[in-house]
Amino acid sequence: MTATDGIGLLVALQHGDSQFPSGGFAFSQGLEAASQLVDRLGPFSFPGFLHAQIGHRWAEADRIALVRAHRLRGDLSALATLDHEVEASTFVEGLRAGSRRNGAALVTSHARIGTPGATAYRAMLREGAALGHLAVVQGLLWHALGLDEASAVAISGYQAAASLATAAVRLGLIGAIEAQAEVARALPLIAEASLRAVADDEPIRSFVPLAEIAVALHGAAGQRLFSN
């Protein structure tokens, strides 16, 4: 391994770390509601929920948006257009809002540490010229940090699985050791999906209807731990 390779790996570890302030702790992608509404949505299984999210949401929507954003190489106008495409492709408002809030939190953190492009894109969010969906912001920032496309996809996939496992632990659905075992089982699925080719105009799509219904119902729920 060269020194350059070593720096790239360290940068990937830094920005893939759950301690990096991204604001994602407030969202469960429908996990909380799905686990609590079994009388309305049917039996709940965390492994099944996790694999559906990775295979049918992250692989086909978030990953696609991230790759396309990364390839835009900091073109803020084109990124804003992609932002609106992500908005239009996300059916449920709770998921749209969560993605925007996560993206805004992430770009704010990067603006404060001086990542190129972060301050300018944050200004576009404040002006309403861009929406700041998480995958788009990740593509912008991780490209600016010099991370290659494969590394950016790997970080995104790992975070998608790890954040759901963390949410499941906070909800008392699984223990910390089981959470790590479930993340480990999800890694091959992430790796396989990461190898699929992505065209520069690849459509953004997902199919997780039960999770989307859960998010919609979550908005009408009373006391809850997560926003979606």
Secondary structure, DSSP 8 states (H G I E B T S, - for coil): --HHHHHHHHHHHHHHSTTS--SGGG--TTHHHHHH-HHHH----HHHHHHHHIIIIIIIIIHHHHHHHHHTTT-HHHHHHHHHHHHHH---HHHHHHHHHHHHHHHHHHHHHT-TTHHHHHHHHHHTS----HHHHHHHHHHHTT--HHHHHHHHHHHHHHHHHHHHHHTTSS-HHHHHHHHHHHHHHHHHHHTS---TT-------HHHHHHHHHHTT-SS-SS--
